[in-house]
Amino acid sequence: MISVRVQATLALVLMIATFAGALAWKPTRHLADTRPKVELEAIFPKQFGDWKLDDRMPLQLVSPDQAAVLNAIYNQTLSRSYINRHGDRVMLSVAYGGDQSDGTRAHRPEVCYPAQGFQLVSSKTGNIATATGSVPVRRVVARMGQRVEPISYWVVVGDKIALSGTEQKLAQLNYSVRGVIPDGMLVRVSTIDADSERAYLVHEKFLVDLTRAVRRENLPLIVGAQVA
């Protein structure tokens, strides 16, 4: 029978080994350092295709307290409203963080919308055909009173799109075992429309035009590595 002293020694050795292993696996290199500097204002054009910036009214996509949370998580955020000649208005929200480790996981609409008083009516996955190919998206419908807001969004971790928290964790782990801390971007478009299917068609048209207008070297940041 192993003595208490031997058991304590073995436990100590195991703790030291675990700590050493954690240090060895801890990522130290930032993927963002290997990429060109990210400037959201420059990456996303203010006018493209049939869309132009709609600056007739101030745009606030999140409440001030939620904005403070986003600013703590991300290096940069961008909020814009666009309109086309048919009167379709699309709100674009982008958040970029150079460190998408566990401490700075992307802030998803399923979290920030309820925090602002919205009720989530539905949530499903789908695909949007963009200029670079099919992009997987999550489609959420949020409601507050008479306001119904269909949302299409995705999260890019490094060069992988992650639609769920599990996929995001797996993408982070994939980089972590290589000693790399990935960057990440959340891309969200939404419209005010009680007809969600019509809204999603508008989202798709907007994203096709947007991805055609974005410079090719910036596309992997926005839609992942499926760029041909």
Buried (B, 14 or more C-beta within 10 A) or exposed (E): EEEEEEEEEEEEEEEEEEEEEEEEEEBEEBBBEEBEEBEBEEBBBEEBBBBBBBEEEEEEBBEEEBBEBBEEBBBBBBBBBBBBEEEBBBBBBBBBBBBBBEEBBBBBBBEBBEBEEBEBEEEEEBEBEBBBBEBBBBBBBBBEEEEBBBBBBBBBBBBBBBBEEEBBBEBBEBBBEEEBBBBBBBBBBBBEBEEBEEBBEBBBBBBBBBBEBBEEEBBBBBBBEBBE
